[in-house]
Amino acid sequence: MKKIHNRILALLLSTVVAATVFTGCGTTGRTDTIENSEAAAGTDAADATQADTENDEGSVLNVAISSDPGSMDPAINIGDSLMYIFGLTEESLTRFGDDQKIVDGLADKIEHNDDYTQWTFHLRDSGWNNGDPVTADDWVFGITRLLDGSTEVAYPDFNYEIKNAREIFAGEVDPSELGVKAIDEKTVQFDLAYPVPYFEKLLTHCQHFGIDRAFVESIGGDANYGTNAETTLSNGPYYIDSWETDNIVVLKKNPHYWNKDNIAIDQVNVYVIPDENTQVNMFLNGELDIVDFSAQRLSTIEGAGFEALSYNNGRSAYLQYNFSNEYLSNKYIRQAISSAIDRESLVSGVLKNGSSVADGLVPVGLTGADSTFRDIVGSTLTYTYDLDKAKELLAKGTQELGISASDIHFTILAKNTDEFTSIAGALQQILQENLGISVDVETLDSTSVSTKRKSFDYDVVLLSWGADFDDATNFLGGYEHGADANPALYISEEFNKVYKDAVYNTDQKARIVGLGEAEKVLLVDEAVTPLYYTAQYYAVSDRVDGVIRRAVVPYLDTYFATIK
């Protein structure tokens, strides 16, 4: 075995505040002192905050999320709100440090073989908040339950890098054959289906968390796990002390966590506040310590004397097509759409929040071999803004279909956030004026958009995807489909081959270059149309130091944070 880590943990804890876009994350940012206004009471949240501060001054952090988690089970829910809480209450074998480097989590020694197909983790002494020790079996049980049919699961494919995981989920192989083994009580070994040099990064995601088998059995099984504070168990720096649905989740320090003495903040109050304007007002009144906000509220924040900070949150916004649509199934028409879009006007004229023009699908901020993916690969966006080229491509497409441009009609589906409503409206105007086609816009809430996507009930959907883990495969792997896939999906033998060749390459630089070639195939075909890499405004109270933002989950970290 090749020893690669035996290090002291660079302390890390995560808290994420509500964002106004779809799930996911840019470069690391860190905040220091920021001017703040006087706190004002008035709402129930303010009264609760004031009481907490009086009872335990300097030890309570107040943050907000945009929706109630619904479930604390990592198998079921990986939405932004729950990922935020998981960053505080759960610890995996590894964590991210303050510079987007992997540091030790519950494992203090990590080994892998030469081709990255076998990884071994040696656990430190730590405990769940009920006092049960953290053991290797927690990962055997935690990952098996995602695949063996014993519980509902959101994204089983997040574990398909593990040997036999795909086959177990399909019911073709017995769960005992899963490539996760407890060598002894403090040693867990993963055998993988293919080389995964980024596996230690992947483990930071909740789909690779450990779960205490004895606790789940004591509460009556998987169906009850994570349904309330009493049926949820934590092995991270905090545990869920109370959970009032659609109101507040109170987190307190886990007395059995291995590094509890170095966690500076004793309690985190997580308020459920769907409305961004309400969050901003609470921040201005001193009722929240951290807030994310859109460009529309920039002047409000700065006018109140706060510093408006911005970081690249590792997200790409793009158009995804339904390939069963009679017009959008034509490659030339999709290419014409891409060539007709002035991305700079979207960024500087509509967003005005520090977002940047996309030159590929994989966003800036994700790492590569010795740099970032985008630095190594460069631009792969083939059909950039060029009106003459757009009209030429449109003519080819309409000729193939035997139609005129005025016959083309489709609807852009988008979430009803401020950002996406504005972008969808701008795209409607751009495409109608530049191509002479007919475009409608349909904006719906997040759940409705998700439902339509899953049933392929859309023509074009405006999406934003962020990094669940720090690797380009998180963005490209979703386009690897076989010939038996739904016809609404992009299917390309060429992409599948180039992508697979890259994934199996154990030379780190060559692997990134190969993934860049796969991205180029995707964008030459215009399987998706990248638009921009998003940025996020946020502000931090002057009583809090050490807040860290990064490109991948957890997006906001306060492990280093202190309250003055």
C-alpha positions as semicolon CSV with decimal commas, in nm:
position;residue;x (nm);y (nm);z (nm)
1;M;0,000;0,000;0,000
2;K;0,115;0,352;-0,074
3;K;0,088;0,580;0,226
4;I;-0,036;0,924;0,131
5;H;-0,168;1,082;0,451
6;N;-0,091;1,084;0,820
7;R;-0,164;1,437;0,925
8;I;-0,319;1,645;1,198
9;L;-0,658;1,782;1,105
10;A;-0,670;2,138;0,984
11;L;-0,992;2,228;1,158
12;L;-1,304;2,255;0,946
13;L;-1,675;2,294;1,004
14;S;-1,938;2,388;0,755
15;T;-2,245;2,606;0,755
16;V;-2,425;2,704;0,438
17;V;-2,673;2,986;0,403
18;A;-2,965;2,991;0,159
19;A;-2,888;3,060;-0,207
20;T;-3,127;3,169;-0,478
21;V;-3,027;2,909;-0,741
22;F;-3,043;2,531;-0,805
23;T;-2,816;2,290;-0,598
24;G;-2,436;2,308;-0,585
25;C;-2,064;2,581;-0,562
26;G;-1,594;2,872;-0,694
27;T;-1,276;2,970;-0,546
28;T;-1,224;2,980;-0,175
29;G;-1,302;3,305;0,003
30;R;-1,246;3,405;0,364
31;T;-1,398;3,690;0,559
32;D;-1,261;3,899;0,841
33;T;-1,423;4,190;1,022
34;I;-1,719;4,356;0,848
35;E;-1,909;4,666;0,957
36;N;-2,245;4,587;1,113
37;S;-2,549;4,781;1,226
38;E;-2,707;4,779;1,572
39;A;-2,915;4,471;1,653
40;A;-3,286;4,521;1,686
41;A;-3,543;4,289;1,834
42;G;-3,903;4,252;1,721
43;T;-3,970;3,914;1,562
44;D;-3,981;3,577;1,734
45;A;-3,646;3,498;1,576
46;A;-3,498;3,814;1,721
47;D;-3,629;3,730;2,068
48;A;-3,482;3,380;2,047
49;T;-3,148;3,518;1,932
50;Q;-3,141;3,777;2,209
51;A;-3,219;3,511;2,469
52;D;-2,943;3,285;2,339
53;T;-2,691;3,566;2,347
54;E;-2,786;3,662;2,702
55;N;-2,765;3,302;2,824
56;D;-2,434;3,218;2,656
57;E;-2,277;3,533;2,517
58;G;-2,025;3,481;2,238
59;S;-2,106;3,114;2,175
60;V;-2,414;3,121;1,948
61;L;-2,410;3,154;1,570
62;N;-2,733;3,248;1,389
63;V;-2,780;3,147;1,025
64;A;-3,069;3,078;0,788
65;I;-3,168;2,823;0,527
66;S;-3,440;2,867;0,266
67;S;-3,640;2,549;0,328
68;D;-3,699;2,293;0,598
69;P;-3,477;1,985;0,551
70;G;-3,776;1,752;0,564
71;S;-3,550;1,459;0,650
72;M;-3,208;1,428;0,812
73;D;-3,143;1,099;0,632
74;P;-2,852;1,131;0,383
75;A;-3,010;0,861;0,170
76;I;-3,319;1,067;0,097
77;N;-3,224;1,431;0,079
78;I;-2,913;1,606;-0,052
79;G;-3,064;1,951;-0,107
80;D;-2,873;2,265;-0,014
81;S;-3,047;2,305;0,322
82;L;-2,967;1,953;0,438
83;M;-2,612;1,962;0,303
84;Y;-2,562;2,270;0,517
85;I;-2,676;2,091;0,832
86;F;-2,480;1,777;0,743
87;G;-2,168;1,992;0,723
88;L;-2,218;2,066;1,091
89;T;-2,359;1,742;1,231
90;E;-2,189;1,468;1,029
91;E;-1,824;1,396;0,967
92;S;-1,701;1,158;0,703
93;L;-1,360;0,997;0,675
94;T;-1,225;1,319;0,520
95;R;-1,314;1,688;0,522
96;F;-1,219;1,995;0,320
97;G;-0,976;2,242;0,476
98;D;-0,974;2,617;0,435
99;D;-0,799;2,605;0,096
100;Q;-1,013;2,334;-0,068
101;K;-0,752;2,074;0,021
102;I;-0,855;1,745;0,180
103;V;-0,774;1,708;0,549
104;D;-0,837;1,432;0,799
105;G;-1,187;1,382;0,924
106;L;-1,271;1,069;1,122
107;A;-0,978;0,894;0,954
108;D;-0,630;1,007;1,054
109;K;-0,443;0,778;0,813
110;I;-0,532;0,698;0,451
111;E;-0,373;0,455;0,205
112;H;-0,438;0,361;-0,157
113;N;-0,286;0,122;-0,409
114;D;-0,103;0,240;-0,721
115;D;-0,403;0,243;-0,953
116;Y;-0,645;0,406;-0,704
117;T;-0,883;0,109;-0,702
118;Q;-0,840;0,023;-0,334
119;W;-0,849;0,272;-0,047
120;T;-0,800;0,200;0,323
121;F;-0,896;0,436;0,606
122;H;-0,782;0,407;0,967
123;L;-1,028;0,564;1,210
124;R;-0,942;0,781;1,506
125;D;-1,123;0,747;1,839
126;S;-1,442;0,951;1,823
127;G;-1,806;0,906;1,909
128;W;-2,165;0,956;1,802
129;N;-2,354;1,203;2,019
130;N;-2,523;0,915;2,210
131;G;-2,180;0,785;2,313
132;D;-2,155;0,496;2,064
133;P;-1,802;0,472;1,921
134;V;-1,743;0,548;1,555
135;T;-1,644;0,220;1,386
136;A;-1,564;0,084;1,041
137;D;-1,902;-0,091;1,033
138;D;-2,070;0,250;1,022
139;W;-1,954;0,283;0,659
140;V;-2,039;-0,074;0,566
141;F;-2,392;-0,021;0,695
142;G;-2,427;0,343;0,583
143;I;-2,344;0,275;0,220
144;T;-2,506;-0,069;0,191
145;R;-2,844;0,074;0,302
146;L;-2,833;0,312;0,003
147;L;-2,811;0,024;-0,242
148;D;-2,984;-0,285;-0,102
149;G;-3,344;-0,163;-0,126
150;S;-3,388;-0,123;0,251
151;T;-3,448;0,250;0,228
152;E;-3,555;0,518;-0,015
153;V;-3,252;0,670;-0,186
154;A;-3,211;0,988;-0,389
155;Y;-2,890;0,932;-0,585
156;P;-2,759;0,573;-0,573
157;D;-2,527;0,649;-0,866
158;F;-2,313;0,862;-0,633
159;N;-2,182;0,526;-0,505
160;Y;-2,137;0,349;-0,837
161;E;-1,760;0,393;-0,821
162;I;-1,763;0,125;-0,547
163;K;-1,727;-0,234;-0,667
164;N;-2,065;-0,404;-0,727
165;A;-2,266;-0,099;-0,614
166;R;-2,447;-0,059;-0,947
167;E;-2,522;-0,431;-0,966
168;I;-2,648;-0,446;-0,606
169;F;-2,888;-0,158;-0,666
170;A;-3,015;-0,336;-0,980
171;G;-3,075;-0,652;-0,773
172;E;-2,818;-0,853;-0,969
173;V;-2,562;-0,906;-0,690
174;D;-2,601;-0,981;-0,320
175;P;-2,534;-0,679;-0,092
176;S;-2,266;-0,880;0,091
177;E;-2,051;-0,840;-0,221
178;L;-2,031;-0,461;-0,191
179;G;-1,676;-0,333;-0,204
180;V;-1,685;-0,184;0,148
181;K;-1,533;-0,400;0,421
182;A;-1,459;-0,355;0,791
183;I;-1,109;-0,502;0,822
184;D;-1,134;-0,448;1,196
185;E;-1,324;-0,210;1,424
186;K;-1,110;0,089;1,322
187;T;-1,017;0,004;0,961
188;V;-1,250;0,032;0,662
189;Q;-1,147;-0,069;0,310
190;F;-1,307;0,031;-0,020
191;D;-1,259;-0,172;-0,339
192;L;-1,361;0,032;-0,642
193;A;-1,495;-0,060;-0,984
194;Y;-1,242;0,162;-1,161
195;P;-0,958;0,403;-1,072
196;V;-1,086;0,694;-0,862
197;P;-0,793;0,923;-0,775
198;Y;-1,036;1,177;-0,626
199;F;-1,203;0,924;-0,394
200;E;-1,100;1,102;-0,074
201;K;-1,280;1,413;-0,206
202;L;-1,587;1,211;-0,296
203;L;-1,609;1,085;0,062
204;T;-1,689;1,436;0,186
205;H;-2,034;1,404;0,026
206;C;-2,326;1,278;0,236
207;Q;-2,388;0,979;0,007
208;H;-2,068;0,836;0,158
209;F;-2,143;0,899;0,526
210;G;-2,132;0,637;0,795
211;I;-2,449;0,545;0,987
212;D;-2,466;0,378;1,329
213;R;-2,632;0,039;1,267
214;A;-2,726;-0,019;1,633
215;F;-2,899;0,319;1,657
216;V;-3,106;0,264;1,342
217;E;-3,215;-0,076;1,471
218;S;-3,304;0,075;1,811
219;I;-3,549;0,323;1,654
220;G;-3,729;0,060;1,450
221;G;-3,534;0,067;1,125
222;D;-3,453;0,284;0,824
223;A;-3,803;0,425;0,777
224;N;-3,777;0,615;1,106
225;Y;-3,423;0,744;1,069
226;G;-3,384;1,121;1,044
227;T;-3,753;1,202;1,084
228;N;-3,699;1,421;1,392
229;A;-3,430;1,522;1,640
230;E;-3,478;1,206;1,848
231;T;-3,431;0,971;1,552
232;T;-3,122;1,148;1,420
233;L;-2,767;1,073;1,534
234;S;-2,454;1,282;1,474
235;N;-2,085;1,196;1,466
236;G;-1,969;1,548;1,376
237;P;-1,891;1,852;1,590
238;Y;-2,262;1,924;1,652
239;Y;-2,579;1,728;1,704
240;I;-2,946;1,823;1,654
241;D;-3,073;1,932;1,993
242;S;-3,418;2,034;1,863
243;W;-3,598;2,068;1,531
244;E;-3,916;2,267;1,486
245;T;-4,036;2,206;1,131
246;D;-4,037;2,519;0,911
247;N;-3,904;2,723;1,202
248;I;-3,566;2,638;1,355
249;V;-3,306;2,363;1,395
250;V;-3,087;2,407;1,704
251;L;-2,742;2,247;1,694
252;K;-2,523;2,194;2,000
253;K;-2,170;2,063;2,044
254;N;-2,127;1,687;2,037
255;P;-1,952;1,595;2,365
256;H;-1,809;1,277;2,210
257;Y;-1,659;1,436;1,898
258;W;-1,284;1,382;1,882
259;N;-1,199;1,749;1,829
260;K;-1,467;1,911;2,047
261;D;-1,216;2,122;2,241
262;N;-1,120;2,310;1,924
263;I;-1,474;2,398;1,818
264;A;-1,512;2,760;1,928
265;I;-1,887;2,807;1,882
266;D;-2,111;2,616;2,123
267;Q;-2,449;2,647;1,947
268;V;-2,579;2,715;1,598
269;N;-2,936;2,832;1,547
270;V;-3,051;2,746;1,196
271;Y;-3,365;2,941;1,107
272;V;-3,590;2,828;0,820
273;I;-3,662;3,146;0,622
274;P;-3,776;3,098;0,261
275;D;-3,784;3,468;0,169
276;E;-3,453;3,633;0,081
277;N;-3,580;3,979;0,170
278;T;-3,670;3,857;0,520
279;Q;-3,324;3,706;0,559
280;V;-3,161;4,034;0,458
281;N;-3,376;4,235;0,700
282;M;-3,293;3,996;0,983
283;F;-2,924;4,030;0,903
284;L;-2,950;4,409;0,904
285;N;-3,125;4,389;1,242
286;G;-2,851;4,169;1,388
287;E;-3,073;3,861;1,402
288;L;-2,857;3,664;1,155
289;D;-2,477;3,651;1,141
290;I;-2,438;3,546;0,777
291;V;-2,657;3,611;0,474
292;D;-2,646;3,533;0,103
293;F;-2,822;3,782;-0,122
294;S;-2,881;3,863;-0,487
295;A;-2,767;4,168;-0,684
296;Q;-3,107;4,331;-0,636
297;R;-3,025;4,380;-0,266
298;L;-2,666;4,493;-0,307
299;S;-2,748;4,860;-0,254
300;T;-2,947;4,775;0,061
301;I;-2,654;4,590;0,216
302;E;-2,396;4,853;0,124
303;G;-2,628;5,137;0,216
304;A;-2,652;4,996;0,567
305;G;-2,275;5,012;0,602
306;F;-2,191;4,647;0,540
307;E;-1,922;4,516;0,310
308;A;-2,074;4,314;0,027
309;L;-1,850;4,013;-0,034
310;S;-1,862;3,792;-0,342
311;Y;-1,720;3,452;-0,424
312;N;-1,735;3,218;-0,721
313;N;-1,961;2,944;-0,590
314;G;-1,857;2,672;-0,832
315;R;-2,178;2,664;-1,033
316;S;-2,247;2,658;-1,405
317;A;-2,572;2,791;-1,551
318;Y;-2,670;2,630;-1,879
319;L;-2,952;2,521;-2,109
320;Q;-3,041;2,153;-2,120
321;Y;-3,236;2,021;-2,417
322;N;-3,505;1,760;-2,462
323;F;-3,373;1,555;-2,755
324;S;-3,717;1,422;-2,838
325;N;-3,828;1,775;-2,936
326;E;-3,867;1,792;-3,314
327;Y;-3,667;2,114;-3,344
328;L;-3,412;2,076;-3,066
329;S;-3,315;1,726;-3,175
330;N;-3,142;1,898;-3,467
331;K;-2,777;1,966;-3,387
332;Y;-2,754;2,274;-3,609
333;I;-3,048;2,443;-3,439
334;R;-2,891;2,385;-3,096
335;Q;-2,560;2,520;-3,224
336;A;-2,740;2,823;-3,367
337;I;-2,899;2,891;-3,027
338;S;-2,556;2,888;-2,861
339;S;-2,404;3,114;-3,127
340;A;-2,690;3,363;-3,097
341;I;-2,642;3,426;-2,723
342;D;-2,431;3,722;-2,614
343;R;-2,317;3,581;-2,280
344;E;-2,134;3,898;-2,183
345;S;-2,462;4,089;-2,196
346;L;-2,620;3,833;-1,962
347;V;-2,337;3,868;-1,712
348;S;-2,284;4,244;-1,719
349;G;-2,632;4,360;-1,818
350;V;-2,860;4,119;-1,631
351;L;-2,675;3,949;-1,346
352;K;-2,434;4,225;-1,236
353;N;-2,306;4,009;-0,949
354;G;-1,954;3,907;-1,043
355;S;-2,057;3,605;-1,250
356;S;-1,837;3,531;-1,551
357;V;-1,895;3,413;-1,908
358;A;-1,877;3,035;-1,937
359;D;-1,611;2,888;-2,164
360;G;-1,714;2,530;-2,091
361;L;-1,956;2,330;-1,875
362;V;-1,719;2,257;-1,584
363;P;-1,694;2,578;-1,378
364;V;-1,388;2,761;-1,257
365;G;-1,273;2,664;-0,910
366;L;-1,265;2,286;-0,950
367;T;-0,917;2,145;-0,912
368;G;-0,718;1,949;-1,169
369;A;-0,388;1,764;-1,151
370;D;-0,159;2,049;-1,045
371;S;-0,386;2,345;-1,114
372;T;-0,755;2,386;-1,188
373;F;-0,954;2,200;-1,450
374;R;-1,020;2,514;-1,652
375;D;-0,655;2,624;-1,638
376;I;-0,543;2,288;-1,778
377;V;-0,819;2,235;-2,034
378;G;-0,890;2,592;-2,144
379;S;-1,201;2,686;-2,337
380;T;-1,412;2,410;-2,493
381;L;-1,710;2,628;-2,586
382;T;-1,719;2,581;-2,964
383;Y;-2,024;2,792;-3,052
384;T;-1,962;3,131;-2,897
385;Y;-2,146;3,454;-2,978
386;D;-2,139;3,506;-3,357
387;L;-2,461;3,622;-3,524
388;D;-2,347;3,544;-3,878
389;K;-2,250;3,193;-3,773
390;A;-2,578;3,154;-3,584
391;K;-2,784;3,239;-3,891
392;E;-2,574;3,006;-4,105
393;L;-2,627;2,717;-3,861
394;L;-2,999;2,792;-3,835
395;A;-3,029;2,778;-4,213
396;K;-2,864;2,434;-4,215
397;G;-3,101;2,311;-3,947
398;T;-3,418;2,440;-4,107
399;Q;-3,309;2,301;-4,444
400;E;-3,259;1,956;-4,292
401;L;-3,603;1,969;-4,131
402;G;-3,774;2,124;-4,432
403;I;-3,909;2,419;-4,232
404;S;-3,855;2,792;-4,196
405;A;-3,717;2,971;-3,889
406;S;-4,061;3,109;-3,806
407;D;-4,189;2,752;-3,766
408;I;-3,958;2,688;-3,472
409;H;-4,127;2,723;-3,135
410;F;-4,023;2,602;-2,791
411;T;-4,055;2,695;-2,424
412;I;-3,776;2,765;-2,177
413;L;-3,857;2,618;-1,834
414;A;-3,695;2,790;-1,536
415;K;-3,721;2,825;-1,160
416;N;-3,907;3,136;-1,049
417;T;-3,608;3,295;-0,871
418;D;-3,510;3,655;-0,943
419;E;-3,198;3,538;-1,124
420;F;-3,356;3,276;-1,348
421;T;-3,666;3,480;-1,426
422;S;-3,442;3,762;-1,549
423;I;-3,210;3,532;-1,745
424;A;-3,494;3,337;-1,908
425;G;-3,662;3,660;-2,015
426;A;-3,337;3,791;-2,161
427;L;-3,281;3,465;-2,352
428;Q;-3,635;3,481;-2,490
429;Q;-3,571;3,829;-2,628
430;I;-3,223;3,745;-2,761
431;L;-3,328;3,431;-2,946
432;Q;-3,641;3,582;-3,096
433;E;-3,459;3,893;-3,219
434;N;-3,140;3,722;-3,339
435;L;-3,289;3,405;-3,492
436;G;-3,648;3,497;-3,575
437;I;-3,786;3,200;-3,384
438;S;-4,068;3,186;-3,128
439;V;-3,973;3,131;-2,763
440;D;-4,197;3,117;-2,456
441;V;-4,090;3,116;-2,090
442;E;-4,246;2,911;-1,810
443;T;-4,130;2,983;-1,454
444;L;-4,228;2,751;-1,170
445;D;-4,119;2,670;-0,816
446;S;-3,821;2,441;-0,764
447;T;-4,027;2,128;-0,692
448;S;-4,240;2,170;-1,005
449;V;-3,933;2,223;-1,223
450;S;-3,775;1,911;-1,079
451;T;-4,091;1,710;-1,144
452;K;-4,107;1,825;-1,506
453;R;-3,740;1,744;-1,558
454;K;-3,776;1,391;-1,422
455;S;-4,071;1,323;-1,651
456;F;-3,900;1,495;-1,949
457;D;-4,192;1,737;-1,968
458;Y;-3,995;2,031;-2,110
459;D;-3,839;2,164;-2,431
460;V;-3,543;2,351;-2,284
461;V;-3,471;2,393;-1,913
462;L;-3,251;2,661;-1,760
463;L;-3,038;2,498;-1,492
464;S;-2,760;2,574;-1,252
465;W;-2,548;2,289;-1,123
466;G;-2,282;2,311;-0,854
467;A;-2,010;2,075;-0,740
468;D;-2,114;1,800;-0,500
469;F;-1,750;1,690;-0,506
470;D;-1,432;1,845;-0,637
471;D;-1,391;1,674;-0,973
472;A;-1,502;1,738;-1,332
473;T;-1,679;1,402;-1,344
474;N;-1,949;1,559;-1,124
475;F;-2,048;1,769;-1,427
476;L;-1,963;1,535;-1,716
477;G;-2,060;1,193;-1,581
478;G;-2,432;1,260;-1,611
479;Y;-2,408;1,254;-1,992
480;E;-2,273;0,898;-2,016
481;H;-2,580;0,711;-2,142
482;G;-2,622;0,383;-2,323
483;A;-2,837;0,327;-2,631
484;D;-3,123;0,207;-2,411
485;A;-3,155;0,546;-2,236
486;N;-3,464;0,763;-2,268
487;P;-3,466;0,931;-2,613
488;A;-3,505;1,270;-2,444
489;L;-3,146;1,231;-2,320
490;Y;-2,822;1,298;-2,500
491;I;-2,675;0,968;-2,625
492;S;-2,331;0,960;-2,787
493;E;-2,101;0,661;-2,833
494;E;-1,813;0,899;-2,903
495;F;-1,866;1,087;-2,577
496;N;-1,898;0,760;-2,382
497;K;-1,569;0,629;-2,519
498;V;-1,368;0,950;-2,468
499;Y;-1,513;0,995;-2,120
500;K;-1,445;0,636;-2,013
501;D;-1,088;0,647;-2,149
502;A;-1,026;0,959;-1,939
503;V;-1,182;0,818;-1,624
504;Y;-0,969;0,501;-1,637
505;N;-0,645;0,695;-1,691
506;T;-0,432;0,693;-1,374
507;D;-0,197;0,965;-1,500
508;Q;-0,349;1,269;-1,328
509;K;-0,260;1,530;-1,590
510;A;-0,362;1,303;-1,880
511;R;-0,687;1,226;-1,700
512;I;-0,783;1,594;-1,680
513;V;-0,686;1,652;-2,042
514;G;-0,900;1,352;-2,139
515;L;-1,198;1,485;-1,946
516;G;-1,149;1,812;-2,132
517;E;-1,172;1,620;-2,459
518;A;-1,497;1,461;-2,341
519;E;-1,632;1,805;-2,254
520;K;-1,537;1,923;-2,604
521;V;-1,733;1,638;-2,765
522;L;-2,032;1,733;-2,550
523;L;-2,017;2,097;-2,660
524;V;-1,943;2,034;-3,027
525;D;-2,266;1,834;-3,026
526;E;-2,423;2,120;-2,824
527;A;-2,571;1,864;-2,588
528;V;-2,598;2,154;-2,343
529;T;-2,543;2,526;-2,387
530;P;-2,322;2,674;-2,111
531;L;-2,408;3,035;-2,025
532;Y;-2,214;3,161;-1,724
533;Y;-2,028;3,064;-1,408
534;T;-2,221;3,202;-1,117
535;A;-2,100;3,415;-0,828
536;Q;-2,272;3,476;-0,496
537;Y;-2,295;3,787;-0,282
538;Y;-2,284;3,744;0,095
539;A;-2,216;3,942;0,411
540;V;-2,097;3,851;0,759
541;S;-2,163;4,013;1,095
542;D;-1,874;4,201;1,253
543;R;-1,896;3,974;1,558
544;V;-1,791;3,668;1,357
545;D;-1,443;3,589;1,222
546;G;-1,304;3,298;1,022
547;V;-1,591;3,232;0,779
548;I;-1,478;3,040;0,469
549;R;-1,653;3,002;0,132
550;R;-1,554;2,748;-0,135
551;A;-1,656;2,588;-0,462
552;V;-1,782;2,253;-0,333
553;V;-2,004;2,128;-0,053
554;P;-1,995;2,238;0,219
555;Y;-2,004;2,582;0,061
556;L;-1,979;2,787;0,377
557;D;-1,748;2,672;0,658
558;T;-1,723;2,794;1,013
559;Y;-1,497;2,531;1,166
560;F;-1,235;2,804;1,208
561;A;-1,499;3,058;1,304
562;T;-1,501;3,246;1,632
563;I;-1,749;3,486;1,787
564;K;-1,598;3,799;1,938
